[in-house]
Amino acid sequence: MASAEPSAQFLTPEESYAVDGALLASHEKFLTRLTISSLKLLRHIATDSGVSMEALTHEEIIAWFEKDAKLRYEQGPDAAFLKW
């Protein structure tokens, strides 16, 4: 599995700026940031799983997280997609 670029997991500066400028309460901005990051992650999971995002099931998402965690445990943090 290829390493992720920071922008693949987190907001780009442009996205962050757009959220900061939105007319939203701070808790709504947090949810917006989380949703954008989740969208990016779901795109990656779908590509990695060879299915469309719309076809992803919760079982496939859970299995992907288990696979990524196993990579981190067995091969170290650089082998995993998620860098936390």
N, C-alpha and C positions, 0 to 999 in steps of 0.2 A: 504494500500500500504506500502510495506516495505521501510525502510530508505535506502538510497544509501550509499555504502562505497565511500570514496573519489575517489578511483581508478575507480569506476564505471562511474564517471562523468568527471574525468580529467585524464591526462596522468600519468602513473606509472613512477617512477624514471627511469626505464629501457627504456620506450618509450621516455621520455623526453631526455635522454642521446642520444638515437639513432637519434632523430630529430636534437639535437644540433650538432651531428657529421656529419650530412648529408651535402653534398656539395651544399647548397642552399643559396640564398640570404635571408636576414632576413624576408622580406615579404612572401617569399615562405615557410619559417619555420613556420611562424604564420599560414598560410593557412593549412599547414600539421598538425599542432597541432589541429586546429579547425576541420579538417576533421576526425582525429582519435577520438576526443571527440564526434563528431556527429555520427560516426559509433557506438560507445558505446551507445549513447542515443537512436539511432534508434533500436538497438538490444533490449534495455529495453522496448521501446514503443511497438515493435512487440510482445514481450513476454507478456507484460501486456495486450495487445489487443487480444492475442490469434491468431495472424496471422504471416505469414512469413514476413521477412523484404521486400522481393520482392513484396509482395501483399499489403503492406501499401500504402494508398492513402494520398494525401495531406489533405483531409478532416479528416481522422483518426488521422493524426499527429496534426492538429489544435485542434481537439476535445480532444486529450490527454493533450495538453498544457493547454487548458481551464480547464480540470478536475484537473490538478496539481495545477493551480493557485487558483481554488476554494478551494481545500484542504488547501492550505497555508492561504487563507483568513479566512476560517471558523474554522480551527483547529490549526493554527499556523505553523510556518516554519518547525518544526520537522515532521509534517504529510506529507509534500510535498516531492517528489523525488528530485527535483532540489533545491539546497541549495544556492540561491542567493538573 
